[in-house]
Amino acid sequence: LWPIYSYLRAGWTRSDREFYCLVMCAGHTVSYCLFNGTLLICEKLGWLKDHKMPRKKAEEPTKELYKQLVTEAAISHLVTSPIVALLFYDVARYAGMPLTSEPISQSWGAVALTIMAAHSFNDWAFYWLHRIFHTKQLYARFHKQHHAFRGSVGAAAEFAGPVEQAVANQFPTVGFCLLTGQHPLVQCIWMVLRLTQTYEVHSGYHFGDTWAGKLGLTANHASFHDHHHTENLGNFGAEHLDWLFGTMDHYVSIGEEEGYLKRRQEFGKERKEREASVEKEE
């Protein structure tokens, strides 16, 4: 990635702040479109149907909800994200971030450790902030919008109002790299890794039993967060933190991943039988 980054930076004639904004927004938008666009194509072609967790009819998003999602996603990527990135630039520079034109001073081993630390920071920050947004005082006012997608889809991973988006989504994601002044390319790499993770766990697909899942190339806990959306009972973040703080009791009571996936298959079978019965009557 460094040769591509340095080539683009060498030809950039505008400000350092604007290049930072370009890098972060491009990473965000490209990962959003590429990941969710690929899933959409696969769904239309039926390529991943064996990995899709069945939905009850009431869990299927409506056309109106999808229209709202497209509108808000466009505003987020074209308006909100660039403004936030421009503001984050000052914070990052104050924390010691090098200019976008400077090379990465860390070894790639150090970069890997940075990404691991950012992952841990995100796990803890997201768990507690997400859990706070589920309190009575904040849920109806802020977080209910996100749960409009009872049967979640990857594109709706960031479907939230500006307050929740900034506090519970963006801060946990970029907070560590921002506050420790990491190089812009390192920030972007980590952000893309984090975004593809959240798109996958919201996608409604379970890849844990695939070769990619077995090699650790997928998030492998989509069922855990899918339960959070369909049941809205615990499962606020990383599974080890929900276990540690006792907020995954319902998920455990139904048999965790195996039990949840079995229930999903049963729901899917029942739905097909009902739909077949209605067609037969007609």
Summary of the structure (lengths in Angstrom):
residues: 282
radius of gyration: 20.2
end to end distance: 58.0
largest distance: 70.2
contacts: 826
relative contact order: 0.13
helix: 72%
strand: 1%
